[in-house]
Amino acid sequence: MYAIAIHGGAGTIARASLTPEQEAEYRQGLEAALDAGYEVLQKGGAALDAVEAAVRSLEDCPLFNAGRGAVFTHDGHHELDAAVMTGHNRLAGAIAGAREVQNPITLARLVMEKTDHVLLGYPGADDLAREHGLPLQPVEYFFTQKRYDQLQDALKSGKSQLDHAPDPHRKKGTVGAVALDSQGHLAAATSTGGMTAKKYSRIGDSPLIGAGTWADERCAISCTGDGEYFIRAVAAYDVACLVEYKGLSLEEAARVVVQEKLVAAKGEGGLIAVDAEGNLTLPFNSEGMYRASRREGEEPVVAIYKE
């Protein structure tokens, strides 16, 4: 059995906020990323390769707040965060605040495989990418008019913004993937541009192992939403702990964290998770979450709103 799930961010995504054309574009972006990861698994590839392929596809798509579609900081540049983790050996790599690397998730994997460290920040993260010949891009590559307009709105209001919502103070934007391969190995990957107009090199949950990203021999989790709440809750690891120590199913463990613990703390968002049996769960407590999933022998599922 192999399986994969991806997300492209959670938040107040009302049906009225997207035109049919925009919704079709988002669905196409999700389908492309899902296909990229699923193809790796279908050919007998590793879960790590699958989640990297899926997230790279989302990073290259300007619709999502990661890589090319990353939001602007208060100072008008981009700060890219990402993390990857493999479950069978619990190795992990992450980067925070990178500004030049085209695919932050590949750089996070490089940290995991080619250094003795787990988390590297700017400017060292970009230096590592440069040393190993990863594709770098000029600032113009990361520019999108939509993100620039969001920055101007945020500067006028004097507030930092997350992504995906008509209310500028309730927006979330992250991409991620989790996968189980035919060898029984699990992996998780998460990537984000963070908050529009963020200051002081703010870092959210995405690159923090255990908060926004986690994988062990039982399950793999990638989170999206109000990063500060996910950090305080150690949300991704909490799901794994409920599975390991309390014996909950993956679905129930994820429900407790997303629908009970985060809601009680007023944290909005969701997560995607897969376990060693190929069970998938994609809960969220916001109005919508860009998401897609597929299990071996089954048709793909792509969704945006609450069903």
C-alpha positions as CSV (number, residue, x, y, z in Angstrom):
1,M,0.0,0.0,0.0
2,Y,1.2,3.5,-0.8
3,A,-0.6,6.8,-0.3
4,I,0.0,10.5,-0.5
5,A,-1.8,13.7,0.6
6,I,-1.0,17.4,-0.1
7,H,-2.2,20.7,1.1
8,G,-1.9,24.3,-0.3
9,G,-3.0,26.3,2.8
10,A,-6.0,26.6,5.0
11,G,-8.1,29.6,6.0
12,T,-11.3,31.5,5.4
13,I,-11.7,30.3,1.8
14,A,-15.3,31.1,1.0
15,R,-16.9,29.8,-2.2
16,A,-17.8,33.4,-3.1
17,S,-14.2,34.5,-2.9
18,L,-13.1,32.4,-5.9
19,T,-14.4,32.8,-9.4
20,P,-14.9,29.5,-11.3
21,E,-11.8,30.2,-13.3
22,Q,-9.7,30.8,-10.2
23,E,-11.1,27.7,-8.5
24,A,-10.2,25.7,-11.6
25,E,-6.6,27.0,-11.5
26,Y,-6.2,26.0,-7.9
27,R,-7.5,22.6,-8.6
28,Q,-5.2,22.2,-11.5
29,G,-2.3,23.2,-9.3
30,L,-3.2,20.7,-6.6
31,E,-3.8,17.9,-9.2
32,A,-0.4,18.6,-10.8
33,A,1.4,18.4,-7.4
34,L,-0.5,15.3,-6.4
35,D,0.3,13.6,-9.7
36,A,4.0,14.5,-9.3
37,G,4.2,12.8,-5.9
38,Y,1.9,9.8,-6.8
39,E,3.9,9.0,-9.9
40,V,7.0,8.6,-7.7
41,L,5.2,6.1,-5.4
42,Q,3.6,4.3,-8.3
43,K,7.0,3.6,-9.7
44,G,8.2,2.2,-6.4
45,G,10.0,5.3,-5.3
46,A,10.6,6.5,-1.8
47,A,8.2,8.6,0.3
48,L,10.9,11.2,0.7
49,D,11.2,11.6,-3.1
50,A,7.4,11.7,-3.4
51,V,6.8,14.5,-0.9
52,E,9.7,16.5,-2.3
53,A,8.3,16.2,-5.8
54,A,4.8,17.2,-4.7
55,V,6.0,20.2,-2.7
56,R,8.4,21.4,-5.5
57,S,5.4,21.5,-7.8
58,L,3.5,23.6,-5.4
59,E,6.6,25.9,-4.8
60,D,6.8,26.4,-8.6
61,C,3.2,27.4,-8.9
62,P,2.6,31.1,-8.2
63,L,-0.8,30.4,-6.7
64,F,0.5,29.1,-3.5
65,N,2.4,30.8,-0.7
66,A,5.7,29.0,-1.1
67,G,8.6,29.4,-3.4
68,R,7.6,31.4,-6.5
69,G,4.2,32.4,-5.0
70,A,5.7,33.5,-1.6
71,V,4.3,36.6,0.1
72,F,6.3,39.8,0.6
73,T,7.8,40.7,4.0
74,H,7.4,44.2,5.4
75,D,10.6,45.3,3.8
76,G,9.5,44.0,0.4
77,H,11.5,40.8,0.0
78,H,10.8,37.1,0.5
79,E,11.7,34.9,3.4
80,L,11.3,31.2,2.6
81,D,10.9,28.4,5.2
82,A,10.7,24.6,4.7
83,A,11.2,21.3,6.5
84,V,11.4,17.6,5.6
85,M,11.4,14.5,7.8
86,T,11.7,10.8,7.2
87,G,9.9,8.5,9.6
88,H,11.9,5.2,9.6
89,N,15.1,6.9,10.8
90,R,13.6,10.2,12.2
91,L,16.1,12.3,10.2
92,A,15.1,15.9,9.5
93,G,16.2,19.0,7.7
94,A,14.9,22.5,7.7
95,I,15.7,26.1,6.5
96,A,14.3,29.5,7.6
97,G,14.4,32.9,5.9
98,A,16.1,31.8,2.7
99,R,15.8,34.4,-0.1
100,E,17.3,33.0,-3.3
101,V,16.7,29.3,-3.5
102,Q,14.1,28.3,-6.1
103,N,12.9,25.2,-4.2
104,P,13.2,25.6,-0.4
105,I,12.1,22.0,0.2
106,T,15.1,20.7,-1.8
107,L,17.4,22.8,0.3
108,A,15.8,21.5,3.5
109,R,16.5,17.9,2.2
110,L,20.1,19.0,1.5
111,V,20.4,20.1,5.2
112,M,19.2,16.7,6.3
113,E,21.4,14.7,4.0
114,K,24.6,16.7,3.6
115,T,25.1,18.4,7.0
116,D,25.2,17.4,10.6
117,H,22.4,20.0,11.4
118,V,18.7,20.2,11.4
119,L,17.8,23.8,10.9
120,L,19.7,26.5,9.1
121,G,18.8,30.2,8.8
122,Y,19.5,33.1,6.5
123,P,22.1,33.8,5.0
124,G,23.7,30.4,5.7
125,A,20.9,28.5,4.1
126,D,21.3,30.2,0.8
127,D,25.1,29.8,1.1
128,L,24.6,26.1,1.4
129,A,22.3,26.1,-1.6
130,R,25.0,28.0,-3.6
131,E,27.8,25.6,-2.5
132,H,25.8,22.6,-3.7
133,G,24.6,24.1,-7.0
134,L,20.9,24.3,-6.2
135,P,19.0,26.6,-8.6
136,L,18.9,30.2,-7.3
137,Q,16.6,32.9,-8.6
138,P,16.7,36.8,-8.6
139,V,14.1,38.7,-6.7
140,E,12.1,39.2,-9.9
141,Y,11.3,35.5,-10.0
142,F,9.4,35.6,-6.8
143,F,7.3,38.7,-7.7
144,T,3.6,38.2,-8.3
145,Q,1.2,41.1,-8.6
146,K,-1.3,39.4,-6.2
147,R,1.3,39.2,-3.4
148,Y,2.5,42.7,-4.0
149,D,-1.0,44.0,-3.8
150,Q,-1.4,42.1,-0.5
151,L,1.7,43.8,0.8
152,Q,0.3,47.2,0.0
153,D,-2.9,46.4,1.8
154,A,-1.1,45.1,4.8
155,L,1.2,48.2,5.0
156,K,-1.9,50.5,4.8
157,S,-3.5,48.6,7.7
158,G,-0.3,48.4,9.7
159,K,-0.8,44.6,10.3
160,S,1.0,41.4,9.2
161,Q,-1.2,39.1,7.2
162,L,-1.5,35.4,6.6
163,D,-2.8,34.1,3.3
164,H,-6.1,32.8,1.7
165,A,-8.9,35.0,3.1
166,P,-11.0,38.1,2.4
167,D,-10.4,39.2,6.0
168,P,-6.7,40.2,5.9
169,H,-6.1,39.3,9.5
170,R,-7.2,35.7,9.1
171,K,-5.2,34.4,6.2
172,K,-3.1,31.2,6.1
173,G,-0.7,30.0,3.5
174,T,1.6,27.0,3.5
175,V,2.1,24.0,1.3
176,G,2.9,20.4,2.3
177,A,2.9,16.7,1.6
178,V,2.9,13.4,3.4
179,A,3.4,10.0,1.9
180,L,3.7,6.3,2.6
181,D,5.7,4.3,0.1
182,S,5.6,0.6,-0.9
183,Q,8.5,-0.1,1.4
184,G,6.4,1.0,4.4
185,H,8.4,4.2,4.9
186,L,6.8,7.6,5.8
187,A,7.9,11.1,5.1
188,A,6.5,14.7,5.6
189,A,7.4,18.0,3.9
190,T,6.2,21.6,4.5
191,S,7.1,24.8,2.8
192,T,5.9,28.4,3.2
193,G,6.5,32.1,2.5
194,G,5.1,33.0,5.9
195,M,3.1,36.1,6.6
196,T,2.6,39.1,4.4
197,A,4.4,42.1,5.8
198,K,6.1,40.1,8.5
199,K,8.8,41.9,10.5
200,Y,11.9,40.9,12.5
201,S,12.6,37.7,10.5
202,R,9.5,36.0,12.0
203,I,9.5,32.2,11.7
204,G,6.3,30.2,11.9
205,D,5.7,26.5,12.5
206,S,6.5,25.1,9.1
207,P,10.3,24.6,9.5
208,L,10.0,23.6,13.2
209,I,10.2,19.9,13.6
210,G,7.3,18.7,15.8
211,A,5.3,21.9,15.3
212,G,4.5,22.1,11.6
213,T,6.2,19.0,10.4
214,W,6.7,15.5,11.8
215,A,7.3,11.9,10.7
216,D,8.1,8.7,12.6
217,E,7.5,5.0,12.0
218,R,3.8,5.3,12.7
219,C,2.6,8.5,10.9
220,A,3.6,11.6,9.0
221,I,2.1,15.1,9.5
222,S,2.2,18.5,7.7
223,C,0.4,21.5,9.2
224,T,-1.0,24.8,7.9
225,G,-2.6,27.7,9.7
226,D,-1.9,30.1,12.5
227,G,1.7,29.2,13.0
228,E,2.1,30.6,16.5
229,Y,-0.7,28.4,17.8
230,F,0.7,25.3,16.1
231,I,4.1,26.0,17.7
232,R,2.6,26.4,21.1
233,A,0.7,23.2,20.7
234,V,3.6,21.3,19.1
235,A,0.7,20.2,16.9
236,A,2.3,17.8,14.5
237,Y,4.1,15.9,17.2
238,D,1.0,15.9,19.4
239,V,-0.8,13.9,16.7
240,A,2.0,11.4,16.7
241,C,2.0,11.2,20.5
242,L,-1.7,10.5,20.7
243,V,-1.2,7.7,18.2
244,E,1.8,6.2,20.1
245,Y,1.0,6.7,23.7
246,K,-2.8,6.8,23.8
247,G,-3.4,4.3,21.0
248,L,-5.7,6.5,19.1
249,S,-6.3,6.0,15.4
250,L,-4.7,8.6,13.1
251,E,-8.0,10.1,12.3
252,E,-9.1,10.5,15.9
253,A,-5.7,11.8,17.0
254,A,-5.8,14.5,14.3
255,R,-9.3,15.4,15.1
256,V,-8.4,15.9,18.8
257,V,-5.6,18.2,17.9
258,V,-7.3,20.2,15.2
259,Q,-10.9,20.3,16.4
260,E,-10.4,20.4,20.1
261,K,-7.0,21.6,21.2
262,L,-6.4,24.2,18.5
263,V,-10.0,25.4,18.6
264,A,-9.8,25.8,22.4
265,A,-6.7,27.9,21.9
266,K,-8.4,29.9,19.1
267,G,-5.9,28.6,16.6
268,E,-7.2,28.2,13.0
269,G,-5.9,25.8,10.4
270,G,-5.5,22.2,9.6
271,L,-3.2,19.4,8.7
272,I,-2.7,16.3,6.5
273,A,-1.5,13.0,7.8
274,V,-0.9,9.4,6.7
275,D,-0.1,6.3,8.8
276,A,1.8,3.1,8.2
277,E,-1.3,1.4,7.0
278,G,-2.0,4.0,4.4
279,N,-4.9,5.7,6.2
280,L,-5.2,9.3,5.3
281,T,-6.9,12.2,7.2
282,L,-7.1,15.9,6.2
283,P,-8.9,17.7,9.0
284,F,-9.2,21.5,9.3
285,N,-11.2,23.9,11.5
286,S,-11.2,26.8,9.1
287,E,-13.7,27.5,6.3
288,G,-11.5,25.8,3.7
289,M,-8.2,24.1,3.0
290,Y,-6.6,23.5,-0.4
291,R,-6.0,19.7,-0.4
292,A,-5.7,16.5,-2.4
293,S,-5.0,12.9,-1.7
294,R,-4.7,9.5,-3.4
295,R,-4.2,5.9,-2.2
296,E,-2.9,3.0,-4.3
297,G,-5.6,1.7,-6.6
298,E,-8.0,4.6,-5.9
299,E,-9.0,7.7,-7.7
300,P,-7.5,11.1,-6.6
301,V,-9.6,13.4,-4.4
302,V,-9.2,17.2,-4.8
303,A,-11.1,19.6,-2.6
304,I,-11.1,23.2,-1.3
305,Y,-14.1,23.8,0.8
306,K,-15.8,21.9,3.6
307,E,-17.8,19.0,2.2
